[in-house]
Amino acid sequence: MTDAPEREVAEEVSRIAEDIDTMEIRGAATIADAAARALAAQADASEAESPSAFLDELRAAARVLCDTRPTAVSLPNALRYVFRDVRGATVEELRESVRESADEFCERLDTAQHDLGRVGANRLRDGDTIMTHCHSTDVLACVEGAVEQGKSLSAYVKETRPRNQGHITAEALSEMGVDVTLIVDSAARRYLNDVDHVLVGADSIAADGSVINKIGTSGLAVNARDRGTPIVCAAQTIKLHPGTLTGHTVEIEMRDESEVIDPETASEIGDPEVLNPAFDVTPPRYVDAIITERGQFPPESIVTLMRELFGESPIQPWEL
Ligand SMILES: O=C(COP(=O)(O)O)[C@H](O)[C@H](O)COP(=O)(O)O
């Protein structure tokens, strides 16, 4: 790893990093968009007097952003994308180039989600019932695409403890005209027989086709397989984890126990140890398809797309 000197990052970068850390900004695609905009903000705010100082500041900003949440690979992938196209012999040229690259990335992110939605929509038939877990904008794009095709859908929406992101999904689906039923997480199996497709998003997809998504996804997938209900993962290619091509595993974020239980209640029940993993890993055998903006893939074949997109030796954004 290149050791960039410690540098102060722009206030806007610290604010965005804080918002990602506290989950004011959350969900893999939204985090990617915010991270790219943060690099542009760093470029705008920079008072560096040399190109190398300017680039050191950008690398420092990338580190601060990457340190927020470890599981969503869309974050380092976004930074990598922006860095890749940065060119210039002067600070002003570099600054302009970062702005352009970040804008282009955010546009591509929107287009990819729209294109993915059209692919996902084709799987859904008029009158289908889906089940969702957490809140995924890629999943919502598929539903939106189906609704635009004139299909009428119903949804069982899992609450998604401990942070109840299912509430955001319920609201978004209702606004699209989907008939929504909210259920607690543990009720999922009971209703799977009434469901045509389980639709989930992803924070990372590993080279073997494993889907890393909100905690509870793997249990849902095992239950869906047992009931014969197809499970589909909607994930733009920004979710493909290049490090897994070279044997790295995806770090699962452990969050604070206060999300699970307040200190007073914990004390009343004898202060048990509390574990709060934010994500889990669903092996490819439980996933029927991964839907991307490049089309639909069986999970086991995703490695081919990863090689095409990333090559074989991915590096961290601040190494560029
Ligand atoms: O697991 C989550 C969000 O977790 P958290 O709430 O902890 O960030 C979402 O399913 C993925 O990030 C995909 O989201 P999107 O499809 O919007 O990228």
The ligand as an SDF file (V2000), in Angstrom:
LIG
                    3D

 18 17  0  0  0  0  0  0  0  0999 V2000
  -28.5230   -4.4890    2.8400 O   0  0  0  0  0  0  0  0  0  0  0  0
  -28.9050   -3.4400    2.3670 C   0  0  0  0  0  0  0  0  0  0  0  0
  -28.8240   -2.1490    3.0870 C   0  0  0  0  0  0  0  0  0  0  0  0
  -28.1610   -2.2780    4.3300 O   0  0  0  0  0  0  0  0  0  0  0  0
  -27.9370   -0.9760    5.2460 P   0  0  0  0  0  0  0  0  0  0  0  0
  -29.2930   -0.4180    5.5520 O   0  0  0  0  0  0  0  0  0  0  0  0
  -27.2400   -1.5080    6.4670 O   0  0  0  0  0  0  0  0  0  0  0  0
  -27.0680   -0.0150    4.4770 O   0  0  0  0  0  0  0  0  0  0  0  0
  -29.3910   -3.3830    0.9520 C   0  0  0  0  0  0  0  0  0  0  0  0
  -30.0760   -4.5540    0.6240 O   0  0  0  0  0  0  0  0  0  0  0  0
  -28.1620   -3.2700    0.0210 C   0  0  0  0  0  0  0  0  0  0  0  0
  -27.3120   -2.2370    0.4680 O   0  0  0  0  0  0  0  0  0  0  0  0
  -28.5920   -2.9520   -1.4030 C   0  0  0  0  0  0  0  0  0  0  0  0
  -29.1680   -1.6690   -1.4480 O   0  0  0  0  0  0  0  0  0  0  0  0
  -29.2350   -0.8840   -2.8640 P   0  0  0  0  0  0  0  0  0  0  0  0
  -29.9380   -1.8010   -3.8010 O   0  0  0  0  0  0  0  0  0  0  0  0
  -30.0050    0.3730   -2.5560 O   0  0  0  0  0  0  0  0  0  0  0  0
  -27.8430   -0.6250   -3.2920 O   0  0  0  0  0  0  0  0  0  0  0  0
  1  2  2  0
  2  3  1  0
  2  9  1  0
  3  4  1  0
  4  5  1  0
  5  6  2  0
  5  7  1  0
  5  8  1  0
  9 10  1  0
  9 11  1  0
 11 12  1  0
 11 13  1  0
 13 14  1  0
 14 15  1  0
 15 16  2  0
 15 17  1  0
 15 18  1  0
M  END
$$$$
